[in-house]
Amino acid sequence: MMVVWLLVTLLLIAGCTYPGPVEPTPTSAPAPAPVSLWDAYRRADATVRTEASDAELVSASTQWQAIDPDRLLETPSYWTFVFFSSSQRTVFDLTADADQVQVVNRTQIWSAPQILEPGRWQEGPRDALSIFLAYGGREFLEAHSEATVSLHLAANEDGKAIWSIAALDVATRETISLQIDAANLQVLTISP
């Protein structure tokens, strides 16, 4: 009888002191690591050349959503690139983040796109983004906290490298956009 009473007492004590299952603590996902344009381009170029040794850069792009104006100048977490192979008559779309680069699409085309020649754009978009902020981008982003900002680099019809920066508030459909010459950082167009 004493053994049964001792077992019951131990079970009661264990039941009283056992806290039960622990609820998992919600954690936010870690922020993606930043990747510079030059690093992403270098790795994308090496990746695409395994499929087409003559591939040349057509464009580079990235995007931010609901970004604070001051954080816009920080290095983004991913880039997308378009390369063209004249021998294969194929355009390759690639994505690059801090961890990996991958070809996400291949499209055969008949007309060759304008190639983006090496130049000052390789220093990155920070100066172009600063100009965008100075020409109304800061005020736009402060007034439209949920805006999406897109950055695109490509050659125009004259072969000049052009930064195109556009911000869009999806809810109100308000926009602001600038085109900036990547070689001399001259503002070419502004569209409120």
N, CA, C and O atoms as a DFTB+ gen file, in Angstrom:
768 C
 N C O
     1  1       0.826      -1.181       0.000
     2  2       0.000       0.000       0.000
     3  2       0.872       1.245       0.000
     4  3       0.571       2.235      -0.667
     5  1       1.935       1.178       0.746
     6  2       2.835       2.307       0.821
     7  2       3.472       2.580      -0.540
     8  3       3.680       3.738      -0.904
     9  1       3.782       1.534      -1.289
    10  2       4.387       1.681      -2.600
    11  2       3.406       2.366      -3.549
    12  3       3.805       3.238      -4.321
    13  1       2.125       1.981      -3.503
    14  2       1.102       2.590      -4.361
    15  2       0.955       4.061      -4.000
    16  3       0.896       4.921      -4.878
    17  1       0.897       4.348      -2.689
    18  2       0.762       5.742      -2.265
    19  2       1.959       6.562      -2.725
    20  3       1.789       7.710      -3.136
    21  1       3.165       6.004      -2.666
    22  2       4.382       6.686      -3.099
    23  2       4.358       6.926      -4.601
    24  3       4.742       8.003      -5.058
    25  1       3.915       5.941      -5.376
    26  2       3.815       6.108      -6.825
    27  2       2.786       7.181      -7.177
    28  3       3.045       8.019      -8.040
    29  1       1.642       7.169      -6.532
    30  2       0.605       8.173      -6.796
    31  2       1.134       9.553      -6.441
    32  3       0.926      10.505      -7.193
    33  1       1.809       9.676      -5.319
    34  2       2.371      10.958      -4.903
    35  2       3.407      11.450      -5.911
    36  3       3.412      12.627      -6.273
    37  1       4.268      10.568      -6.359
    38  2       5.280      10.950      -7.343
    39  2       4.631      11.364      -8.662
    40  3       5.061      12.334      -9.287
    41  1       3.617      10.648      -9.081
    42  2       2.914      11.004     -10.316
    43  2       2.209      12.352     -10.173
    44  3       2.221      13.159     -11.102
    45  1       1.599      12.596      -9.019
    46  2       0.950      13.884      -8.789
    47  2       1.966      15.019      -8.784
    48  3       1.722      16.079      -9.360
    49  1       3.084      14.798      -8.146
    50  2       4.126      15.824      -8.112
    51  2       4.655      16.063      -9.525
    52  3       4.828      17.205      -9.951
    53  1       4.903      14.988     -10.229
    54  2       5.404      15.122     -11.599
    55  2       4.372      15.833     -12.464
    56  3       4.727      16.680     -13.284
    57  1       3.110      15.497     -12.289
    58  2       2.048      16.157     -13.059
    59  2       1.904      17.614     -12.711
    60  3       1.572      18.421     -13.578
    61  1       2.141      17.975     -11.473
    62  2       2.015      19.362     -11.034
    63  2       3.206      20.195     -11.473
    64  3       3.067      21.391     -11.729
    65  1       4.355      19.584     -11.563
    66  2       5.534      20.367     -11.913
    67  2       5.855      20.318     -13.396
    68  3       6.678      21.107     -13.860
    69  1       5.248      19.439     -14.144
    70  2       5.506      19.359     -15.576
    71  2       4.815      20.535     -16.250
    72  3       3.596      20.668     -16.149
    73  1       5.548      21.368     -16.917
    74  2       4.945      22.567     -17.489
    75  2       4.115      22.318     -18.741
    76  3       3.421      23.223     -19.205
    77  1       4.169      21.141     -19.284
    78  2       3.418      20.864     -20.504
    79  2       4.240      21.258     -21.725
    80  3       5.387      21.689     -21.606
    81  1       3.642      21.105     -22.887
    82  2       4.396      21.419     -24.100
    83  2       4.697      22.922     -24.183
    84  3       3.875      23.757     -23.808
    85  1       5.859      23.230     -24.668
    86  2       6.287      24.613     -24.804
    87  2       5.792      25.147     -26.149
    88  3       6.001      24.523     -27.189
    89  1       5.141      26.295     -26.117
    90  2       4.692      26.932     -27.348
    91  2       5.896      27.484     -28.083
    92  3       6.750      28.133     -27.479
    93  1       5.971      27.232     -29.387
    94  2       7.110      27.778     -30.124
    95  2       7.038      29.306     -30.152
    96  3       5.963      29.887     -30.295
    97  1       8.179      29.930     -30.014
    98  2       8.252      31.382     -30.068
    99  2       8.366      31.803     -31.530
   100  3       9.284      31.382     -32.234
   101  1       7.421      32.642     -31.986
   102  2       7.521      33.047     -33.387
   103  2       8.795      33.881     -33.602
   104  3       9.123      34.768     -32.813
   105  1       9.488      33.569     -34.681
   106  2      10.685      34.329     -35.024
   107  2      10.513      34.873     -36.428
   108  3       9.906      34.233     -37.287
   109  1      11.044      36.042     -36.649
   110  2      10.979      36.591     -37.996
   111  2      12.111      36.004     -38.809
   112  3      13.173      35.669     -38.285
   113  1      11.860      35.886     -40.096
   114  2      12.876      35.347     -40.986
   115  2      14.043      36.331     -41.052
   116  3      13.833      37.544     -41.056
   117  1      15.251      35.822     -41.103
   118  2      16.389      36.740     -41.186
   119  2      16.339      37.504     -42.507
   120  3      15.894      36.979     -43.528
   121  1      16.797      38.734     -42.469
   122  2      16.817      39.549     -43.679
   123  2      17.789      38.930     -44.677
   124  3      18.860      38.456     -44.300
   125  1      17.406      38.939     -45.954
   126  2      18.323      38.392     -46.955
   127  2      19.624      39.204     -46.980
   128  3      19.618      40.416     -46.766
   129  1      20.704      38.531     -47.239
   130  2      22.005      39.194     -47.285
   131  2      22.093      40.094     -48.519
   132  3      21.579      39.737     -49.579
   133  1      22.731      41.243     -48.394
   134  2      22.871      42.130     -49.544
   135  2      23.877      41.579     -50.552
   136  3      24.785      40.829     -50.192
   137  1      23.705      41.958     -51.809
   138  2      24.637      41.560     -52.863
   139  2      24.831      42.757     -53.793
   140  3      23.865      43.322     -54.305
   141  1      26.081      43.128     -53.999
   142  2      26.372      44.290     -54.849
   143  2      26.127      43.953     -56.312
   144  3      26.161      42.790     -56.713
   145  1      25.883      44.981     -57.092
   146  2      25.673      44.791     -58.526
   147  2      26.885      44.113     -59.157
   148  3      26.732      43.167     -59.929
   149  1      28.089      44.589     -58.834
   150  2      29.281      44.035     -59.469
   151  2      29.471      42.572     -59.102
   152  3      29.781      41.761     -59.974
   153  1      29.294      42.213     -57.838
   154  2      29.446      40.821     -57.421
   155  2      28.389      39.943     -58.097
   156  3      28.700      38.866     -58.607
   157  1      27.148      40.411     -58.095
   158  2      26.077      39.628     -58.726
   159  2      26.326      39.479     -60.225
   160  3      26.143      38.395     -60.780
   161  1      26.741      40.559     -60.880
   162  2      27.019      40.507     -62.317
   163  2      28.156      39.528     -62.626
   164  3      28.047      38.704     -63.535
   165  1      29.236      39.627     -61.866
   166  2      30.391      38.755     -62.096
   167  2      29.994      37.280     -62.008
   168  3      30.396      36.466     -62.839
   169  1      29.197      36.951     -60.987
   170  2      28.771      35.554     -60.817
   171  2      27.750      35.141     -61.874
   172  3      27.766      34.001     -62.338
   173  1      26.858      36.065     -62.259
   174  2      25.881      35.758     -63.314
   175  2      26.582      35.549     -64.650
   176  3      26.217      34.656     -65.414
   177  1      27.590      36.377     -64.931
   178  2      28.354      36.243     -66.176
   179  2      29.035      34.874     -66.234
   180  3      29.002      34.210     -67.270
   181  1      29.645      34.454     -65.138
   182  2      30.305      33.142     -65.105
   183  2      29.287      32.015     -65.286
   184  3      29.569      31.020     -65.954
   185  1      28.118      32.172     -64.697
   186  2      27.083      31.136     -64.806
   187  2      26.554      31.025     -66.223
   188  3      26.435      29.919     -66.751
   189  1      26.235      32.143     -66.848
   190  2      25.651      32.089     -68.193
   191  2      26.677      31.600     -69.215
   192  3      26.304      30.988     -70.216
   193  1      27.950      31.860     -68.978
   194  2      28.986      31.424     -69.929
   195  2      29.167      29.902     -69.941
   196  3      29.788      29.371     -70.862
   197  1      28.651      29.207     -68.963
   198  2      28.681      27.743     -69.013
   199  2      27.685      27.223     -70.041
   200  3      27.793      26.086     -70.501
   201  1      26.710      28.063     -70.400
   202  2      25.715      27.671     -71.400
   203  2      25.935      28.332     -72.752
   204  3      25.565      27.787     -73.791
   205  1      26.548      29.524     -72.724
   206  2      26.792      30.255     -73.961
   207  2      28.043      31.113     -73.763
   208  3      27.995      32.153     -73.106
   209  1      29.147      30.671     -74.329
   210  2      30.419      31.356     -74.087
   211  2      30.464      32.768     -74.654
   212  3      31.315      33.564     -74.257
   213  1      29.565      33.090     -75.571
   214  2      29.550      34.428     -76.173
   215  2      28.477      35.336     -75.567
   216  3      28.195      36.401     -76.118
   217  1      27.879      34.939     -74.453
   218  2      26.786      35.723     -73.852
   219  2      27.282      37.101     -73.430
   220  3      28.366      37.242     -72.863
   221  1      26.461      38.122     -73.719
   222  2      26.773      39.499     -73.351
   223  2      25.601      40.080     -72.585
   224  3      24.449      39.703     -72.802
   225  1      25.907      40.999     -71.692
   226  2      24.885      41.588     -70.826
   227  2      23.968      42.525     -71.610
   228  3      24.424      43.354     -72.398
   229  1      22.664      42.373     -71.374
   230  2      21.646      43.247     -71.966
   231  2      21.107      44.205     -70.909
   232  3      20.968      45.402     -71.164
   233  1      20.803      43.678     -69.718
   234  2      20.239      44.536     -68.674
   235  2      20.432      43.937     -67.288
   236  3      20.721      42.751     -67.126
   237  1      20.260      44.813     -66.287
   238  2      20.308      44.418     -64.873
   239  2      19.178      45.153     -64.164
   240  3      18.896      46.310     -64.473
   241  1      18.533      44.485     -63.217
   242  2      17.398      45.090     -62.511
   243  2      17.335      44.610     -61.073
   244  3      17.859      43.549     -60.732
   245  1      16.692      45.401     -60.241
   246  2      16.356      44.993     -58.881
   247  2      15.126      45.774     -58.454
   248  3      14.676      46.673     -59.164
   249  1      14.586      45.431     -57.299
   250  2      13.344      46.064     -56.846
   251  2      13.282      46.054     -55.328
   252  3      13.792      45.141     -54.678
   253  1      12.655      47.077     -54.773
   254  2      12.397      47.173     -53.342
   255  2      10.909      47.388     -53.139
   256  3      10.263      48.033     -53.966
   257  1      10.352      46.863     -52.063
   258  2       8.954      47.096     -51.723
   259  2       8.879      47.704     -50.337
   260  3       9.560      47.268     -49.409
   261  1       8.029      48.731     -50.215
   262  2       7.814      49.416     -48.937
   263  2       9.155      49.777     -48.304
   264  3       9.443      49.409     -47.166
   265  1       9.958      50.497     -49.059
   266  2      11.313      50.817     -48.603
   267  2      11.382      52.235     -48.043
   268  3      10.807      53.167     -48.605
   269  1      12.081      52.380     -46.950
   270  2      12.352      53.683     -46.362
   271  2      13.347      54.399     -47.282
   272  3      14.270      53.757     -47.784
   273  1      13.191      55.710     -47.518
   274  2      14.111      56.412     -48.434
   275  2      15.586      56.229     -48.078
   276  3      16.414      56.095     -48.979
   277  1      15.931      56.219     -46.810
   278  2      17.338      56.058     -46.426
   279  2      17.843      54.642     -46.687
   280  3      19.024      54.457     -46.982
   281  1      16.993      53.667     -46.587
   282  2      17.401      52.277     -46.828
   283  2      17.520      51.975     -48.318
   284  3      18.112      50.968     -48.704
   285  1      16.951      52.858     -49.165
   286  2      17.044      52.658     -50.610
   287  2      18.508      52.674     -51.070
   288  3      18.851      52.054     -52.076
   289  1      19.358      53.378     -50.336
   290  2      20.765      53.477     -50.708
   291  2      21.587      52.268     -50.261
   292  3      22.757      52.145     -50.622
   293  1      20.976      51.377     -49.477
   294  2      21.674      50.162     -49.062
   295  2      21.702      49.167     -50.220
   296  3      20.865      49.228     -51.121
   297  1      22.645      48.275     -50.188
   298  2      22.789      47.273     -51.235
   299  2      21.578      46.335     -51.225
   300  3      21.197      45.835     -50.167
   301  1      20.967      46.089     -52.395
   302  2      19.788      45.205     -52.429
   303  2      20.162      43.739     -52.190
   304  3      21.340      43.383     -52.167
   305  1      19.148      42.906     -52.014
   306  2      19.393      41.498     -51.700
   307  2      19.386      40.592     -52.930
   308  3      19.721      39.412     -52.824
   309  1      19.012      41.121     -54.085
   310  2      19.035      40.294     -55.296
   311  2      19.120      41.186     -56.537
   312  3      18.831      42.381     -56.490
   313  1      19.519      40.574     -57.634
   314  2      19.555      41.221     -58.949
   315  2      19.025      40.243     -59.977
   316  3      19.141      39.029     -59.813
   317  1      18.446      40.775     -61.029
   318  2      18.085      39.951     -62.182
   319  2      18.867      40.485     -63.383
   320  3      19.080      41.691     -63.513
   321  1      19.287      39.578     -64.248
   322  2      20.085      39.938     -65.413
   323  2      19.505      39.302     -66.660
   324  3      18.891      38.236     -66.611
   325  1      19.713      39.977     -67.779
   326  2      19.386      39.421     -69.092
   327  2      20.681      39.431     -69.893
   328  3      21.350      40.459     -70.000
   329  1      21.025      38.277     -70.454
   330  2      22.196      38.126     -71.323
   331  2      21.722      37.644     -72.687
   332  3      20.683      36.995     -72.800
   333  1      22.490      37.965     -73.717
   334  2      22.157      37.534     -75.083
   335  2      23.329      36.785     -75.682
   336  3      24.474      37.228     -75.591
   337  1      23.039      35.649     -76.294
   338  2      24.033      34.871     -77.030
   339  2      23.712      34.996     -78.513
   340  3      22.668      34.525     -78.965
   341  1      24.607      35.628     -79.275
   342  2      24.356      35.783     -80.710
   343  2      24.487      34.448     -81.443
   344  3      23.774      34.215     -82.419
   345  1      25.379      33.574     -80.995
   346  2      25.538      32.280     -81.674
   347  2      24.310      31.392     -81.498
   348  3      23.957      30.630     -82.397
   349  1      23.664      31.492     -80.343
   350  2      22.469      30.683     -80.087
   351  2      21.178      31.451     -80.363
   352  3      20.089      30.878     -80.341
   353  1      21.312      32.761     -80.624
   354  2      20.141      33.633     -80.816
   355  2      19.174      33.461     -79.645
   356  3      17.963      33.337     -79.830
   357  1      19.741      33.456     -78.428
   358  2      18.971      33.176     -77.220
   359  2      19.232      34.231     -76.161
   360  3      20.358      34.696     -75.982
   361  1      18.161      34.599     -75.461
   362  2      18.242      35.484     -74.306
   363  2      18.133      34.612     -73.065
   364  3      17.264      33.744     -72.978
   365  1      19.025      34.851     -72.102
   366  2      19.042      34.119     -70.841
   367  2      18.672      35.070     -69.719
   368  3      19.279      36.132     -69.581
   369  1      17.683      34.702     -68.916
   370  2      17.304      35.467     -67.727
   371  2      17.900      34.756     -66.520
   372  3      17.745      33.547     -66.354
   373  1      18.593      35.539     -65.671
   374  2      19.233      34.975     -64.483
   375  2      18.838      35.777     -63.254
   376  3      18.585      36.978     -63.341
   377  1      18.787      35.106     -62.109
   378  2      18.617      35.782     -60.827
   379  2      19.865      35.512     -59.999
   380  3      20.471      34.443     -60.075
   381  1      20.231      36.520     -59.204
   382  2      21.418      36.373     -58.362
   383  2      21.136      36.984     -57.001
   384  3      20.694      38.129     -56.898
   385  1      21.398      36.205     -55.956
   386  2      21.358      36.744     -54.594
   387  2      22.703      36.417     -53.958
   388  3      23.619      35.966     -54.646
   389  1      22.829      36.633     -52.685
   390  2      24.123      36.415     -52.026
   391  2      24.544      34.951     -52.040
   392  3      25.735      34.652     -51.949
   393  1      23.580      34.031     -52.154
   394  2      23.882      32.607     -52.065
   395  2      24.039      31.895     -53.401
   396  3      24.864      30.991     -53.533
   397  1      23.247      32.301     -54.395
   398  2      23.262      31.540     -55.640
   399  2      22.900      32.394     -56.842
   400  3      22.324      33.475     -56.721
   401  1      23.257      31.872     -58.002
   402  2      22.872      32.450     -59.288
   403  2      22.246      31.313     -60.076
   404  3      22.759      30.194     -60.088
   405  1      21.137      31.609     -60.730
   406  2      20.544      30.563     -61.552
   407  2      19.894      31.131     -62.804
   408  3      19.345      32.233     -62.799
   409  1      19.968      30.356     -63.867
   410  2      19.276      30.691     -65.101
   411  2      17.818      30.302     -64.895
   412  3      17.518      29.142     -64.616
   413  1      16.912      31.264     -65.032
   414  2      15.499      30.977     -64.786
   415  2      14.676      30.904     -66.066
   416  3      13.536      30.440     -66.049
   417  1      15.261      31.367     -67.194
   418  2      14.517      31.316     -68.448
   419  2      15.482      31.440     -69.622
   420  3      16.513      32.107     -69.533
   421  1      15.125      30.787     -70.716
   422  2      15.853      30.888     -71.980
   423  2      14.816      31.128     -73.066
   424  3      13.810      30.424     -73.145
   425  1      15.071      32.136     -73.908
   426  2      14.121      32.448     -74.971
   427  2      14.875      32.685     -76.262
   428  3      15.807      33.488     -76.306
   429  1      14.482      31.998     -77.300
   430  2      15.100      32.228     -78.599
   431  2      14.460      33.461     -79.224
   432  3      13.238      33.609     -79.216
   433  1      15.295      34.343     -79.767
   434  2      14.789      35.570     -80.384
   435  2      15.439      35.740     -81.758
   436  3      16.451      35.106     -82.057
   437  1      14.851      36.596     -82.584
   438  2      15.354      36.783     -83.944
   439  2      16.085      38.104     -84.114
   440  3      16.970      38.204     -84.964
   441  1      15.743      39.114     -83.336
   442  2      16.418      40.410     -83.408
   443  2      17.318      40.569     -82.184
   444  3      16.891      40.375     -81.046
   445  1      18.550      40.920     -82.445
   446  2      19.508      41.071     -81.345
   447  2      19.180      42.315     -80.521
   448  3      18.935      43.379     -81.089
   449  1      19.172      42.199     -79.207
   450  2      18.935      43.372     -78.355
   451  2      20.195      44.232     -78.250
   452  3      21.287      43.801     -78.621
   453  1      20.033      45.423     -77.752
   454  2      21.161      46.327     -77.514
   455  2      22.001      45.765     -76.360
   456  3      21.466      45.447     -75.298
   457  1      23.292      45.647     -76.567
   458  2      24.210      45.109     -75.557
   459  2      24.670      46.240     -74.641
   460  3      24.908      47.358     -75.097
   461  1      24.794      45.945     -73.352
   462  2      25.248      46.907     -72.354
   463  2      26.766      46.766     -72.219
   464  3      27.262      45.782     -71.672
   465  1      27.479      47.747     -72.718
   466  2      28.938      47.711     -72.696
   467  2      29.451      48.012     -71.281
   468  3      28.773      48.696     -70.515
   469  1      30.631      47.511     -70.932
   470  2      31.222      47.852     -69.629
   471  2      31.393      49.366     -69.500
   472  3      31.618      50.065     -70.489
   473  1      31.285      49.851     -68.286
   474  2      31.415      51.287     -68.072
   475  2      31.204      51.660     -66.625
   476  3      31.321      50.827     -65.727
   477  1      30.888      52.937     -66.408
   478  2      30.739      53.453     -65.046
   479  2      29.605      52.758     -64.281
   480  3      29.621      52.729     -63.051
   481  1      28.638      52.208     -64.987
   482  2      27.533      51.536     -64.310
   483  2      28.033      50.430     -63.382
   484  3      27.346      50.061     -62.429
   485  1      29.206      49.909     -63.651
   486  2      29.739      48.810     -62.848
   487  2      30.064      49.247     -61.418
   488  3      30.246      48.404     -60.540
   489  1      30.139      50.545     -61.182
   490  2      30.363      51.041     -59.828
   491  2      29.118      50.863     -58.965
   492  3      29.190      50.928     -57.738
   493  1      27.987      50.641     -59.607
   494  2      26.759      50.397     -58.862
   495  2      25.786      51.553     -58.940
   496  3      26.105      52.612     -59.479
   497  1      24.629      51.349     -58.413
   498  2      23.555      52.324     -58.586
   499  2      23.439      53.384     -57.498
   500  3      22.529      54.211     -57.555
   501  1      24.316      53.387     -56.522
   502  2      24.142      54.293     -55.374
   503  2      24.010      55.755     -55.794
   504  3      23.134      56.457     -55.288
   505  1      24.860      56.232     -56.710
   506  2      24.783      57.621     -57.159
   507  2      23.460      57.890     -57.875
   508  3      22.832      58.926     -57.660
   509  1      23.044      56.960     -58.718
   510  2      21.770      57.136     -59.434
   511  2      20.596      57.167     -58.457
   512  3      19.670      57.961     -58.627
   513  1      20.628      56.319     -57.446
   514  2      19.555      56.308     -56.446
   515  2      19.563      57.594     -55.623
   516  3      18.501      58.094     -55.252
   517  1      20.741      58.132     -55.335
   518  2      20.826      59.409     -54.616
   519  2      20.207      60.530     -55.446
   520  3      19.515      61.395     -54.909
   521  1      20.453      60.513     -56.740
   522  2      19.862      61.515     -57.629
   523  2      18.343      61.355     -57.645
   524  3      17.616      62.346     -57.587
   525  1      17.866      60.128     -57.724
   526  2      16.419      59.876     -57.687
   527  2      15.803      60.460     -56.421
   528  3      14.762      61.113     -56.484
   529  1      16.435      60.232     -55.278
   530  2      15.920      60.766     -54.014
   531  2      15.926      62.293     -54.025
   532  3      14.988      62.915     -53.527
   533  1      16.967      62.900     -54.586
   534  2      17.079      64.365     -54.628
   535  2      16.067      65.001     -55.582
   536  3      15.676      66.153     -55.388
   537  1      15.645      64.273     -56.598
   538  2      14.713      64.813     -57.588
   539  2      13.262      64.398     -57.313
   540  3      12.490      64.189     -58.248
   541  1      12.903      64.282     -56.067
   542  2      11.518      64.011     -55.708
   543  2      11.242      62.612     -55.197
   544  3      10.154      62.351     -54.684
   545  1      12.182      61.723     -55.322
   546  2      11.977      60.351     -54.865
   547  2      11.808      60.248     -53.358
   548  3      10.986      59.469     -52.875
   549  1      12.582      61.030     -52.613
   550  2      12.482      60.998     -51.145
   551  2      11.072      61.407     -50.705
   552  3      10.439      60.713     -49.908
   553  1      10.595      62.513     -51.218
   554  2       9.263      62.995     -50.838
   555  2       8.189      61.985     -51.243
   556  3       7.237      61.750     -50.500
   557  1       8.348      61.393     -52.420
   558  2       7.378      60.403     -52.879
   559  2       7.346      59.206     -51.934
   560  3       6.270      58.759     -51.536
   561  1       8.514      58.686     -51.574
   562  2       8.564      57.508     -50.702
   563  2       8.079      57.825     -49.294
   564  3       7.474      56.974     -48.643
   565  1       8.338      59.040     -48.818
   566  2       7.827      59.418     -47.497
   567  2       6.305      59.529     -47.507
   568  3       5.659      59.225     -46.504
   569  1       5.730      59.959     -48.622
   570  2       4.275      60.091     -48.733
   571  2       3.586      58.779     -49.087
   572  3       2.385      58.626     -48.862
   573  1       4.339      57.833     -49.641
   574  2       3.770      56.549     -50.103
   575  2       4.606      55.415     -49.515
   576  3       5.461      54.846     -50.194
   577  1       4.356      55.098     -48.267
   578  2       5.193      54.137     -47.541
   579  2       5.116      52.712     -48.091
   580  3       5.986      51.894     -47.790
   581  1       4.108      52.402     -48.878
   582  2       3.978      51.054     -49.441
   583  2       4.418      50.985     -50.896
   584  3       4.141      49.998     -51.578
   585  1       5.093      52.011     -51.376
   586  2       5.499      52.066     -52.784
   587  2       6.529      50.993     -53.119
   588  3       7.280      50.531     -52.259
   589  1       6.541      50.615     -54.382
   590  2       7.533      49.711     -54.936
   591  2       8.488      50.536     -55.788
   592  3       8.054      51.354     -56.600
   593  1       9.773      50.323     -55.605
   594  2      10.788      51.031     -56.381
   595  2      11.493      50.008     -57.270
   596  3      11.984      48.983     -56.796
   597  1      11.532      50.308     -58.561
   598  2      12.214      49.440     -59.520
   599  2      13.413      50.173     -60.106
   600  3      13.332      51.356     -60.435
   601  1      14.511      49.465     -60.231
   602  2      15.737      50.005     -60.794
   603  2      16.118      49.125     -61.973
   604  3      16.196      47.904     -61.842
   605  1      16.353      49.740     -63.123
   606  2      16.663      48.985     -64.334
   607  2      17.830      49.661     -65.045
   608  3      17.853      50.883     -65.198
   609  1      18.769      48.877     -65.466
   610  2      19.925      49.369     -66.216
   611  2      19.941      48.683     -67.567
   612  3      19.926      47.455     -67.651
   613  1      19.973      49.484     -68.629
   614  2      20.034      48.935     -69.985
   615  2      20.592      50.007     -70.908
   616  3      20.668      51.181     -70.545
   617  1      20.979      49.590     -72.098
   618  2      21.476      50.540     -73.094
   619  2      20.287      51.087     -73.879
   620  3      19.355      50.353     -74.206
   621  1      20.332      52.404     -74.181
   622  2      19.293      52.978     -75.026
   623  2      19.622      52.700     -76.489
   624  3      20.581      51.987     -76.784
   625  1      18.847      53.249     -77.393
   626  2      19.043      52.980     -78.826
   627  2      20.390      53.495     -79.341
   628  3      20.877      53.030     -80.372
   629  1      20.995      54.455     -78.629
   630  2      22.321      54.960     -79.007
   631  2      23.451      54.168     -78.357
   632  3      24.624      54.469     -78.579
   633  1      23.117      53.175     -77.569
   634  2      24.123      52.349     -76.910
   635  2      24.591      52.883     -75.571
   636  3      25.486      52.297     -74.962
   637  1      24.009      53.989     -75.087
   638  2      24.396      54.549     -73.792
   639  2      23.720      53.777     -72.661
   640  3      22.545      53.420     -72.752
   641  1      24.474      53.528     -71.604
   642  2      23.913      52.860     -70.427
   643  2      23.029      53.854     -69.674
   644  3      23.461      54.963     -69.360
   645  1      21.797      53.452     -69.389
   646  2      20.815      54.324     -68.743
   647  2      20.250      53.635     -67.512
   648  3      19.808      52.487     -67.578
   649  1      20.266      54.351     -66.374
   650  2      19.557      53.904     -65.170
   651  2      18.126      54.409     -65.281
   652  3      17.912      55.607     -65.465
   653  1      17.154      53.532     -65.175
   654  2      15.745      53.908     -65.103
   655  2      15.255      53.540     -63.710
   656  3      15.334      52.385     -63.293
   657  1      14.746      54.542     -62.998
   658  2      14.278      54.322     -61.631
   659  2      12.832      54.783     -61.570
   660  3      12.514      55.907     -61.958
   661  1      11.962      53.917     -61.083
   662  2      10.541      54.253     -60.992
   663  2       9.986      53.787     -59.650
   664  3      10.313      52.705     -59.163
   665  1       9.139      54.634     -59.065
   666  2       8.432      54.269     -57.832
   667  2       6.943      54.301     -58.136
   668  3       6.458      55.210     -58.810
   669  1       6.227      53.311     -57.640
   670  2       4.787      53.184     -57.884
   671  2       4.084      52.859     -56.579
   672  3       4.467      51.937     -55.859
   673  1       3.048      53.634     -56.288
   674  2       2.149      53.300     -55.178
   675  2       0.995      52.531     -55.803
   676  3       0.177      53.112     -56.516
   677  1       0.923      51.246     -55.547
   678  2      -0.079      50.385     -56.175
   679  2      -1.494      50.821     -55.810
   680  3      -2.397      50.760     -56.644
   681  1      -1.690      51.258     -54.578
   682  2      -3.036      51.638     -54.125
   683  2      -3.556      52.880     -54.847
   684  3      -4.714      52.920     -55.263
   685  1      -2.698      53.894     -54.996
   686  2      -3.152      55.159     -55.600
   687  2      -2.778      55.279     -57.070
   688  3      -3.282      56.161     -57.766
   689  1      -1.915      54.419     -57.542
   690  2      -1.393      54.437     -58.911
   691  2      -0.545      55.672     -59.213
   692  3      -0.312      56.004     -60.375
   693  1      -0.087      56.346     -58.161
   694  2       0.802      57.483     -58.353
   695  2       2.207      56.967     -58.611
   696  3       2.617      55.944     -58.064
   697  1       2.939      57.688     -59.452
   698  2       4.292      57.269     -59.813
   699  2       5.246      58.460     -59.872
   700  3       4.836      59.618     -59.952
   701  1       6.494      58.136     -59.829
   702  2       7.566      59.067     -60.157
   703  2       8.645      58.230     -60.819
   704  3       8.915      57.109     -60.387
   705  1       9.271      58.767     -61.874
   706  2      10.331      58.022     -62.536
   707  2      11.386      58.970     -63.092
   708  3      11.094      60.111     -63.452
   709  1      12.596      58.481     -63.153
   710  2      13.732      59.224     -63.694
   711  2      14.535      58.308     -64.593
   712  3      14.603      57.098     -64.376
   713  1      15.142      58.905     -65.610
   714  2      16.150      58.216     -66.410
   715  2      17.437      59.008     -66.255
   716  3      17.454      60.231     -66.391
   717  1      18.517      58.285     -65.967
   718  2      19.793      58.915     -65.674
   719  2      20.876      58.262     -66.525
   720  3      20.974      57.037     -66.584
   721  1      21.683      59.080     -67.178
   722  2      22.806      58.587     -67.959
   723  2      23.814      57.963     -66.981
   724  3      24.296      58.644     -66.076
   725  1      24.127      56.694     -67.155
   726  2      25.013      55.996     -66.219
   727  2      26.461      56.446     -66.332
   728  3      27.237      56.251     -65.397
   729  1      26.841      57.041     -67.452
   730  2      28.231      57.476     -67.624
   731  2      28.510      58.791     -66.919
   732  3      29.535      58.928     -66.251
   733  1      27.605      59.771     -67.057
   734  2      27.864      61.097     -66.472
   735  2      26.859      61.498     -65.392
   736  3      26.948      62.593     -64.837
   737  1      25.912      60.623     -65.097
   738  2      24.881      60.824     -64.070
   739  2      23.999      62.044     -64.333
   740  3      23.472      62.649     -63.400
   741  1      23.845      62.394     -65.592
   742  2      22.946      63.476     -65.981
   743  2      21.514      62.948     -66.019
   744  3      21.247      61.876     -66.563
   745  1      20.596      63.721     -65.429
   746  2      19.165      63.352     -65.467
   747  2      18.667      63.611     -66.877
   748  3      18.790      64.722     -67.391
   749  1      18.104      62.585     -67.502
   750  2      17.613      62.706     -68.867
   751  2      16.123      63.016     -68.910
   752  3      15.679      63.863     -69.685
   753  1      15.359      62.327     -68.074
   754  2      13.911      62.575     -68.025
   755  2      13.421      62.431     -66.589
   756  3      13.975      61.665     -65.801
   757  1      12.372      63.182     -66.266
   758  2      11.671      63.077     -64.978
   759  2      10.186      63.036     -65.304
   760  3       9.674      63.881     -66.038
   761  1       9.509      62.052     -64.753
   762  2       8.059      61.962     -64.936
   763  2       7.392      61.799     -63.581
   764  3       7.531      60.769     -62.922
   765  1       6.651      62.851     -63.170
   766  2       5.962      62.718     -61.871
   767  2       4.760      61.801     -61.979
   768  3       4.065      61.575     -60.989
